[in-house]
């Protein structure tokens, strides 16, 4: 099986954000819910578009 990098489309942003949040919740126990709530809109509206 060959892995292939797919282009990023805006309609996929919510799914990507869900993966990010699940990963953070599973691995970044030092972050508070407030920290995650702070970063979520930044990731969705700014960082993914960079």
N, C-alpha and C positions, 0 to 999 in steps of 0.2 A: 504494500500500500504506500502510495506516495502522498506526503503531506503537501498541501498547497495553501499559500497565504491568499486569503480572499480580501477584496476591497471592502472598506468600511463605508456603509451607507447609513444615512441619518435614521432611516426607519428601524435600524438594528440597535440604535442607542439604548432604548429601554431594556432590551435583553442583555446588552453588554453591562449596563448599570446593575442589573440584577446579579450577574455573575460576579461583578466587582464587590457588591455588598455581601453576598454569601461568602466570598473569599475572605473579606475583611473580618466578618463576624467569626469565621472559623479560625483565623490566624492572628488577628491583631487585638488581643484581649486587653491591651493597655488603652485602646481607644474607647471613649464613652459614646453613648447613643447621641449625645450632642455633637461630638466630633464627627461622627458619621453623617448626621443630619447637615452639618456645616459643609462637608465635602461633596455630598450627593449632587446638589445643583451645580456646583462648580464643574464636576466631572461631566455631567449631562450637557451643560450649556456652554462650557468653555474648553475644557481639556480635551474632550473627544474631537472637537473641531480644529484643534491645533495641528 
